[in-house]
Amino acid sequence: MIKTNQDVTQTSPAPRLPAWLRQEIPDARKMKVMKGLIEKSRLHTVCESAQCPNLGKCWGRGVATFMILGEVCSRACRFCAVKAGRPARVDPDEPRQVAFTVKQLNLSYVVITSVTRDDLEDGGAGQFAQTIQEIRTLSPRVNIEILIPDFLNKPESLEKILQARPDVVGHNIETVRRLSSIVRPQADYARSLEVLRTLKHAAGASVLTKSSLMVGLGETEGEVVEAMRDLRGADCEIFTVGQYLAPSSRKRLMKVERFVTPQEFDAYKRWGAALGFKHVESGPLVRSSFIAEEGFHAAGKKRERPNDI
């Protein structure tokens, strides 16, 4: 059995940023090149829109997570810096532009995510599918990971996604069950698990499923383990967990309750491995798309599922 420390929810103000969260100043030249290429293509990245702390590191390596379906989200989750409001018209040329940029960057692995588009009948699933098809046409050897919203768990939308044949489909539960309705009030913890379960049941071994959790929002260790168990119960295969960092001081956004230590992240990694995930990425600055290619290859090598705990 997995053993955890006594579960204690911390509600006091977060301390100053600890040393393990500080990063080196990124290469300004490489940043300028990447920014110029993305702006020229009229594309959006979650790196910028969500104010990811790994932007400098990823752009310095010439990789980015593309965000399709515009830059305005129809939901207003309390952890996310992406603009919320009334989304713009879907750009029919966006899939081709993403594919062209992927080819220009000579990527071997690409991550595509999106804002949530509850205003669209299929939630934007068709745009995901078209983007995958365009990338396959121009760069047939590229492995493609997509990070999708829940599409309100519409079977026809999930089917569109799978028919496009991505290599990895991710959908993030983001936080533990108790905090879910506070952190993302327009989403649903159980629905997210059902999305992952449905995807894996329909795709079988042809697609890896993935999800991610933020910690430092007031959850307990026991709740983190419960979330891991729930994900394994939905047959999720890749799991990532990282520190929540408030992207701005906007009133609607959650505050950091505490900074989780590197030792605790090491424990999450051990627990995840024991529960049977094919790959676990756990660390203070880990995000769902960070070093995603390494996770894909690591999970792909672990075909045999360990015994459940």
N, C-alpha and C positions, 0 to 999 in steps of 0.2 A: 504493500500500500504506500501511496505517497504521503509523506509527512510534511507538514508546514509549521511555521512558527505560529504562535497564538495570533488569531486574526484581530487586527486592530485598524480601524479606519481613522486616518489622520485628517483633521479638519483645520488645523492651524495654518497660517500663511506660509507659503513655500519659502525656504531659505534662498540665499543668493545662489546664482548659477554655479554648480560645483565644477571642479577642474575637469572631470571626465566628459563634460558637455562642451568644452571649449574646442574650437576648430582653428586650423591654420588659415591664414589669409589666402584665398584662391588666386590662381594665375590670371591676372587681369587680361592678358592678351588672349588666352583661350576663351575666357568668358565673353569677350567682345566678339570673337569669331562666331561662337555659338549663338549669341543674342542676335547678331546680324543675320545669320542664316534663318533663324526661326521667324524673325520679323519680316524678312523678305518673302517667306513662304506664307505669311499671314496666318500662322498657326499659334495655338496656345499650348503651354506646358503646365502640368500640375506643379512642376518645380517652382515656377514663378507665382502662379495663381494661389497655391496653397502655402507659399512662403516656406518651402521645405528647407530644413537646416543643412541638407546634403547637396544643395544646388551647386555650390562651388566645386565640390569633390566630383560630382557626376559630370558636370559640364566640362570640367578639366580633363575628363576621360573621353569626351566627345559623345556622351550619351545623355538622353533626356526622356522623360515620360510624357508622351503627347496626350493632350486633353482635347477630345473632340466634342462636337455638339455645342460649340460656343464657350463663353466664359461666364455666363450667368446661370446659376442653379435655381431650379424651381423649389428647392427645399432650403431650410436655414438651420443646418446642424450647428450645435453650439461649440464644436471643436474646430471648425473649418473656416479658413480665411477666404475661400472662394466667394465671390459676390453672389448674393441671393436676390431674387426679384423675378421680373418677367423676362424669360429668355428670348433671344432674337430668333429670326427665321434660320432654319438649318441650311448651311452652305452646301449645295450639291457638289461643289468642286473640292471640298475638304478631304475626302478619302484619297483623291489623286495627289493632292498636295502633300499629305502625310507620306504616301508611298514614295513620292519623288524625293522628299527630304531624307527618308530612311536610306534610299539608294545613295544620295549624295554623301551621307555620313558613313556609308559602307558598314552599316551595322550588321552584326550576326544575330542579334537578339533585340527585340523591340517590345516596349510596354505601352499599351494604349488604354487610357482611361477616359472618363467623361464626367461632365456635370450630370446631375439627375434631371431628367426631362419628363416629369409627370404630365406635362401639357401635350405630349405626343402619344398617339394611340398605341404605338409599340414601345414607347419609352426611349426610342433612339436605337433599338436593336438593329434595325435595318442599316443605319449608318455605321455601326460597328461592323456588320457583315460586309458591307461594301468596302470599308477601309481594309479589312483583312484580305479581301479578294484583290484589291489594287496592289497591296504590298506583295502578295504572292505572285502577281503578274510581273512586277518589276524586279523583285528580289526573291526568287523561289526558294533559296536556301535559308532564308531568315526564319528563326523561331519566333513565334508571336505569342505574347502573353497579354490578356485583356483583363482589366479590372473594372467590373460592371456595377451599376446600381442594382437595386432589387427588381426593377421592372414591374413592381407590384406583384411579383411572382406569377406573371401571366405566362402560361405554357407556350403560347405561340411566339412570344418574344424570346424565351429561352431556347426554343427550337431554332429560331433564326440564327442565334449565336452559335449553336453547335454545328449547324449545317455549313457554316463558314470555315470550320476546322481550325480553330486556334489550338495552340499547344498547351496553354495553361489558361484556365478561367478563374479569376479571383473575385471574391465578393467579401467585403470586410464587415465583421460584426462590430468592430471598433471598440466596444467596451463590454463590461460584464452585464449580466442580466438585470441586476438591481438598478444600475445607472443608465440603462439604455434609453428609457423614455425621457430622461433628463438631458442626456448628451445629444441624442438625435430624435427629437420628438415626433418627426414625421415618418420615421422608420419603425421597424418592429423586430425585436431580437429573434422571436420564434420564426417570423417570416424569412429572415436572413438565413437561418439554419435550414429552412425548407428549400430555399433557393439552391443552396449548396448541395443538399441531398438530392434534389431533382436533377441537377446538372450531372452529378456523378452517376446516378442511376441510369440516365439516358445515354451518357457518353461512354461509360465503362472505362477500359484501360486506355482509350485513345486520347483522353484529355486528363491532365492533372488539375485538381482543384486546390484552391488556396484561400486563406483568410488571414486577417491581421487584427491585433489588439493593441490599444494604447493603455499604458498604466501611468499611475501618478494622479488619477482623478478622484481618489478616495476609495478605491476598491480594496478588498482584503486579499491575502494570499489564497485563502480558500476559494474565493470567488474567481480568481484567475484560473485555478485548477479546474473549477466547475466549468468555466468557459472552454477550456481545452478539451475536457471530456465531452462537452456538447458538440464541439467541432468534430471530434473523432466519431461521435455517434452519427454525424451527418456525412461521414466518410471523407472529410476534408484531409488532404494529404500533405500540404505545405502550410506551415504556420509561422508567422512573424510577429514579434512583439517588441515595442519600443516605448520610450518615454514620451508622454504628452508634453508638448511645449506650446503655450498659448501664443498663436501667431500674431496677435495684436492685443491692444487694451480695449478693444470694442466691448461695449457693455454686454452684448448677447453671448460673448464667448466665455467658455468655462475657464476658471483659474486653475493653475497647477496646485494641487494639494500637497504634494511632496515629490522629491526627486528620488527615484528608485536607484539603488546602488548597483554597480557592476556585478557584485556577488549575487544579488537577487536575480539579475538577468541570467547569470550562469545557472542558477537553480531552475529557472523557467526552461532553459534549454534542456537540462537533464530530465525534467518532468515530461516535456514534450516528446523526447526520444523514448522514454519509458512507456508513454501512452500509445506509441506506434505511428507518429507522424513520419513521413518519409524524409522530411527535412524541416529543421527548425532554425530560424535566424532570430537571435535574441540579443539585444544590446540597447544602450541608451539612445543611440541615434539611428536605430534600425527603423525603416519605413517599408511599407509593403512592396514598393518597387525598387528599393535599394539593393544593389548587386543581385538583381533578380535572376540573371543568367546563371550565376553560380548555384543558386538554389534549384533552378530547373535541372541542371546537370546532376547535382547531388541527388535529387529525388528520383531522377530517371535511372540511377544506378541501383536503387534500392527497390527491386521488384517484389521481394518477399516481405510480407507484412509481419512484424514481430508479434509475439503473443501479447494480447491485451492484458492490462493490469487487473 
